[in-house]
């Protein structure tokens, strides 16, 4: 990118909420049994700002820390380093990260970050990646780093809106958009409450534990529940979805040590007592966000009151239908 253009790139990728089939998108499962995911992208974002530095030819990274390196190999930001390698960029770039939620909170931050970097850096080098290409390359990126991540995060974040992923044993992903009425979408947004626990966790040990043979039947059950959840959204039967959330949580909490805790169990008991039909911790578990389905105005008010004793912050959200995007701005 010639300095005379004085341009910059903004790459924006939404985070996602998993609605059904979570953990069946991991290679350890789908390679034998095929995977299924139903998810929705929401209007919380990973934003990445990219431009050419003026005073040197270094690689600059602004995140929780600041780096200025002369070699890709010296970059400490692991996803950033691998993305630079994958696009073949060796120097002369400034990258700044801004996320609406911290990493390790169950909204797919590593997948969203990988997609945003690959979309933005590809554009910086004069190429354009489709969202499907970015999703698959982002999955490859996480595998290169030996992260126990699956296909859900990069695909759901890239595609936007409500999405269904049918994952073949060879890893091929068939993407479809379910037909869900606007009334059903609005009832979901009204009735699904999202609370931030304030707990950040390293998902790697929790996800790694889910690769053991002992949880295989649980994952079969998770996939079965996920397909039923999709039917609920297509048919507009969200109260059944709420009950399935509870069934899913009872399965999920047994998948790995660290999935829940005494505090998180207390939160869930209080939410159910307040009228929530069901709920779950998003992502790997152990912290992050609680999604709770409350079908009536009264139950929503009651659950919100109940959550105050735990000092949980409610995070309002909408659906992001656009998915991943990256644009060049000139000034």
Secondary structure as GFF3:
##gff-version 3
##sequence-region A 1 331
A	DSSP	three_ten_helix	3	5	.	.	.	ID=ss1
A	DSSP	beta_strand	7	20	.	.	.	ID=ss2
A	DSSP	alpha_helix	27	33	.	.	.	ID=ss3
A	DSSP	beta_strand	35	51	.	.	.	ID=ss4
A	DSSP	beta_strand	59	62	.	.	.	ID=ss5
A	DSSP	beta_strand	66	69	.	.	.	ID=ss6
A	DSSP	three_ten_helix	72	74	.	.	.	ID=ss7
A	DSSP	alpha_helix	78	87	.	.	.	ID=ss8
A	DSSP	beta_strand	93	99	.	.	.	ID=ss9
A	DSSP	alpha_helix	109	124	.	.	.	ID=ss10
A	DSSP	alpha_helix	131	144	.	.	.	ID=ss11
A	DSSP	alpha_helix	152	159	.	.	.	ID=ss12
A	DSSP	beta_strand	162	167	.	.	.	ID=ss13
A	DSSP	beta_strand	173	176	.	.	.	ID=ss14
A	DSSP	alpha_helix	182	191	.	.	.	ID=ss15
A	DSSP	beta_strand	192	196	.	.	.	ID=ss16
A	DSSP	alpha_helix	203	209	.	.	.	ID=ss17
A	DSSP	three_ten_helix	213	215	.	.	.	ID=ss18
A	DSSP	alpha_helix	216	235	.	.	.	ID=ss19
A	DSSP	alpha_helix	238	252	.	.	.	ID=ss20
A	DSSP	alpha_helix	262	273	.	.	.	ID=ss21
A	DSSP	beta_strand	278	281	.	.	.	ID=ss22
A	DSSP	beta_strand	289	293	.	.	.	ID=ss23
A	DSSP	alpha_helix	297	308	.	.	.	ID=ss24
A	DSSP	beta_strand	313	314	.	.	.	ID=ss25
A	DSSP	beta_strand	325	330	.	.	.	ID=ss26
###
